[in-house]
Every structure is written in structure tokens, then in C-alpha cells.
């Protein structure tokens, strides 16, 4: 029987995300599929460690820096990933300190860092002993919010200037709550009640959407792409806020609609389902591979009215003027509203995107 160490998979994901610049969702999904022999419990464990460590990365690094004589940028990427994930387990998960430390030492040794395993062990043991006495920045300061809630200092300062301290703290707290996964039922093939029963039979916790009857919130699942219901096109992943945008647009059966900046296609698919696959939707994106992603998703869902194209929505297209019943424009933004859903964003934003 294949033995896969979930902590090793989690550490590898962290290396790919933080040292090599991979996207969190992409790296995690790829590694879970490469290690498909893991149990559902272990897959969920890996997902929690990776997302949780990223969500609390500034705090985790702040703690390591307090107990390590070696600066973070001098620690080998693999060892730093192992230590970060171990500290997250010690501070935020119901994992005994000894277990987190011992497993971290094993991972360090297994990758050829036996000579540095003592360093890893020493730092982690010290954190275990002193984790209740960690010195934080002064309360009431932007620095305090930045460390405790793991948000960039520039972002915290900007929010405080716009919204005040208390609302900024509330925003940071909300960003650090682990989100569930929200899906939109493909009403061309099934209904919410039927799909919910099918998913619950597989041990997935299902909760009805708070805004829309065709939205379902899922928890206790790691890789939706492996589900037969996903492969059969019974749903696509989409937050209720995105479903709300389509409801406001209110596309009608038989209409001709232009969807600008359409990738990855969630709103396109929801429009087609609301239109009962009758009419025409022109879905464009600036990148060819993203247009292909939309086409693939439409095919999986059994949608035939979507026509994809590569187009730059910032360039005037005179042929489109007056040619559509409705237009949906989900234009590029700062991405800061996705901090909760995509925790790696907090490490990849420097504010320049806002001006752009």
C-alpha cells in the first residue's frame, strides 16, 4: 500500500506557492491529484494546513522570527515551509506540539537536511514552550492588526485611513475565517434538492444558499474535481455574490448577451442556465487559454449557446454596439475582496494594481 505523508504534501505546496510563485488553488489541486491515494481525511488535512498557514502567514513568520537566530530569508525554502506548516499546526490546529515538531524533523531529514534538523527541532520546541508569551506590537496600531491578522501593513494602513480602525479590524477578522465552497446547481441537468442528497450521501456537508435556491454551500470536501457529479456537469463552483450579479443582469431566454472579461466562466454558465440554454452568449477574454477554459466548462455542463473568443474589452468594438440585449462586464479589480477565498493573494499584492 502506498504511504503518503500529508504533511510532506502540504510542505511541498507551500514551497511551490511561496518560493516558486505558484497559485494556491492550482498548486494544491495538482498535488492532491498527484497523491490521489490519500484518504479523504488526509486530503482535508493537507488543505487545512496549506490554506490555514497562508491565511496566517505574517503571524506565523513573526513567531518564527522571534525564536530563530536565523532570519527567514536565510532559511532553506524546504525547511521554512516545514517550519511554517508546523507552527500553524501548533498555534491554530488541535495538533500536539510534540507531534508537529517530530514530524517536522522527519521531513527535514528525509529531504537531506539532517545536519539542520537540530535547528528545526530547537526553534519549534522553543515556540512550543513560549507560544503563550509571544510579544506583539502595541494594540490599537496598524502594526498590531498586520501581525495578528496577517495582512500587509500597507493594506491595513490604507483601510484604516478609509474606514477607521474598528471596521478595518472587522475586515481583517472576516478575511481570516475559513470559507466554505459555494456551487451553483446546473439546472439544465438537475435541481438543488436532488444534488444536495447525492453529495450528502458521499459524506459532504451541504447547506442551502442564503440568497439563491440554486446555490449550495459545501464543507468537508477537498477536491471537487474528483466528484462524479462535477465530471457529469451537475454544478460549477461560484460564490453567491457572483450569482447575484447575474440575477441583477436578469438574462432572458432567447436573448443575445455579451460577457466581457468572462474567464473562468462562472457567470457565463449561470446566464446560460437561467436562459435554459436558449439564445446566444458571446464570452470573451484577453487570454486564449482562458477562453479555452470557458469552452471546456460549457462542454462539461452541457451548454451549447456559448461562443468564446479572444478579445480585449478595453479596445472599442464598433460591431458590438447595439448588437446585444444585455452586456455583463466583470472588469479587473484589485482582488482584495478575495483575500478570504484566496489567502495567497495577501503575499502577492503591493498596491500597484489599484493604480493600474
N, C-alpha and C positions, 0 to 999 in steps of 0.2 A: 504494500500500500504506500502511495506517495505521501511523504511527510512534508508539509509546507508550514513554515513558521510565519504566522500572520504578522508578528512584529517586524520581521525582516521585510515583508512585502510593504508594510507601512513606511519603514525607513527608506526603502528604495523609492517609493512615491515621493517622499519628501526631498530626496536628492534630485530627482527629475524636476520637481516643481521649483525648488529654491535655488539649486545650483546650476540647473540646465535650462530654466525658463519655461518649462512645460506648463500647460494649463492644468489646473487642479482636476477638473472633471475628466479631461482627456487622459491624463496620466493614471488616475485612479481606475477609470473604466478599462483601460488597456491592461493594467496589471492584474485586475480581478479576473479578466478573461484569460490571461496567460496562466493564471493559477486557479483554473476552474475547478480543480479537485477539492478546494477548500469548502468546508461546511458553510451553511448559511450563517451560522453563529460567528464563525471566524471572518467571513466577508463583512459582516456588520461591524465586527471589532476593528478591522482594518479601516473601514470607512469612518468610524468614530474617531480613531486615533488621528488619521490624516486631517479630516475636517476640523476636529477639535484643536489640534496643535496649530493649524493655520489660523483659526479664529482667535487664538490666544497667543500668537507668536511673539508679540512685543513683550508681553508679560513673562512668557517662558524664557526668552532671551535675557530679559532684565534679571531674572532669578539666577540663571546660569552665570551671568557676568558677575554677580555678587559673590559667588562661591568658587569661581575659577580664576586662577592666576594667569591663565592664557586667554587672550582676547578672542572673541568669537571668530573674527576674520582670519585667525591663525590656526583654528581647529580644522582638521581634515573634514571635507564635506560629509563623508560617510559617518564619521564619529559624531559630528554635530547633529546630523539627522537622527542618529540613535539616541543621543542625549536629549534632544528636544522632545522626541516622542516619549521617552522615559519620564521626563519631568512632567509632561502633560498627564501621563497616567498617574503619577504620584500626587499631583495637585488637584486634578479635576475628575479622575475616574476612581471607581471602587476597586483599585488595584493595590495590594500591599506594597510598601516601599521596597521590601526585600526582593519581591518577585520582579518588580520593574528594574531594579539595579542588577540583579543576577542575569536577567535576560539581556540587558544592555551590554554587559561584559561579554557574554557569549557571542553576541552579534559582532562586537568589536574584534574579538579573537578570530571568529570564523572568516572575517574579511582580511585577515593578515595583519591586524593591528594589535597583536598580543603584547608588544612592548608598551603600548599606550593604554592597555586595558586597566592598568592600575590608576591612571589618570581619570578615566571614565568612572571607575568604581569610587574613587575618592571624592570626586565632585558630587556625584549623585548621593552618596552616603551623607555628605555634609548637608546637602539640600534637605534630605530626609530628616536630619536632626534639627535643622534650623528653619524649616518651612513656616513655622508659626510665628517667627520673629523677623520676617523679611521687612527691610526698611523701604518704605515707599515715598515718593515725592509728597510734598505737603498737600493735604486735602484742600479743595477749592481752587486748585491751579489747573491749567491746561495740561501740564506735565503729568499730574496725577491721573487725569482721565485717559491720557495717551497710554500710560503704562498699564493701568488696571484693566482697561477695556481694549487694549491692543489696537489702537487707531493711530494713524500717523499724526504727529504733532502739528503739522501744517493744517491738516484737515480739522482737528479739534479746535485750533485757534480760529479758523475760518468760520466754523459753526458757532462758536461762542460769540463771535462778532455779529453774526446774523441773527442767532436765535436765543442767545443768553446761555448761561451756564447750566441751569436745570434742564432745559429742553435738550441741550447737547448731551448731557449725561443720559437722558432717557433714550435718545437716538442710539448712543453707543451701547446701552444695555440691550436694546432691541436687536441690534446687529449681531450680538453675541449669543442670541438664542438660536439653538439648532432648528433649522426649518424642516418641516416635513416635505414630502414630494406631492405636488398637485398635478393631476392629469385631467384631460378633457376627454370625455367619452365620445367615441366615434359613433354618432347617432345614425350613420348610414348603415352600420352593421349590428349595433346592439343598443341597449339602454343602460342607464346608470344602475338600476337595481340588479339587473342580471350580471353586469360586470362586477359589481361590488361583491356579490355572492361568490363568483368564480375566484376572485382574488382572496377573499377571506378563507376559502377552502384550502388555500396554499399557505396559510399562516400569516398573511399580510393584514395589518390593522387598517381598516378603511373607515373614513369619516366623510359624511356628506359635506359638500361645499357650503360655505356660509352665504355666498351671493348667487350662485348658479346651480341649478339642479343637475347639470351635466358635468359638474366639477366634483372630483373625488380627491380627498387628501389621504395619502398613504404613508405609513410608517412600518418599521420592521422589514424593510426590503433594501438590498444593497445594489443590485444591478438589474434594472427593469428590462434592459435589452435582452436578457435571457428568458424572460417570461414568454410563454406561448401566446398569451393574449396580446403582447406587444408585437410579436412577429406576425400575428394574424391581422394586425391593424385595427384592433379594437379600441385603441386610445393613443393619444400623443401627450407628451409632457407639456404642461402650460399652466402658469400661475393664474389665479382668478383675476388679478389686475389686468393681465393681457386679454383674458376672455371678456373683461368689462369693456376694453377698448373696441372690440369687435361688436359688442352689444350696442355701444353708442353709435357706431357706424351704421348698424342695422341693415346689413346687406339682404337683398330680397331675391327670391328665386327668379332665375332668368336674366338677372342683370349682368352688365359688363363692368368689372371692377379692376382698378389699377392698384397694386400693392407695391409701393416703393420701399426699398431697404428691407426686403421681405425675409431674408435669412434669419434664423434657420427654418422658418416656415410655419411656426405655430399659429399665428393669426391667419395666414393663408388657409390653413387646413380648417380652422374653426369657421371661417367665412364660407368655405365650400360645403361644410356640413350643415350650416344654417341655411344655405341655399339649396339643400337637398341635391347637391351635385348637378344643378341645372343652371346654366348661364356660362360665364367666361370670366376667369380671373387671370390677369397678367401679373406675374410675380417677378420682380427684378431685383438684382443685387449687383454690386460692383465687382464681385469676385466670381469667377467661373465655377470654382469648386463649391461655393456656397449655393449657386444656382442649381448645381447638380444635387446638392444635399436636399433642396426643396423638392426637386423632381423625384428623388428616391423616396422621400417621405410620403409624397402624394400617392405614389405607386403602392407603397405598403398599406396605406389607408384605403385604397380602392377609389381614389378621387381622380376623375378624368377631365375636369374642367379647368385645371391649372396649366397655364403655359408659362414656362420660365424663360428668362433672358438675362444677359449680362448688360447692365445699364448703369450709368452714373446719374443719380437723381438730382445732382446739383447742376447738371447741364440741361438747358431748356430743350424740350422735345415738342416742336410745334405740331407734330402729327397727333399728339395725345390731347391737345386742347379741345375740349368739348366732345371727346370720343368715349368718355366713361360716365356711368351713372354715379359712381362714388370712387373716391380715392383715399387710400389709407397710407399715411406717411409716418412710419416709426423711425424717425431720424436718429443718427448717432448722438449719444449723450455722454456725460462724464462717467457713467457706470457706477456712481457712488450709491445708487439705490439698490445695487446688487451685492453689497458687502455681506449681508447675511447669507445669501444664497451661494455666493462665490467668494469664500473667505480669502483666497489668494490675491484678490483684487487689492486688498489693503497694502500689499507689498509692492504692487506694480504701478501705483498711481503717484504722481508727483505734483498734480495740479495743472500741468501744462495742457492737458486735454480740455480743461474747462475753457481756457482762452481759445484753443483751436476750434 
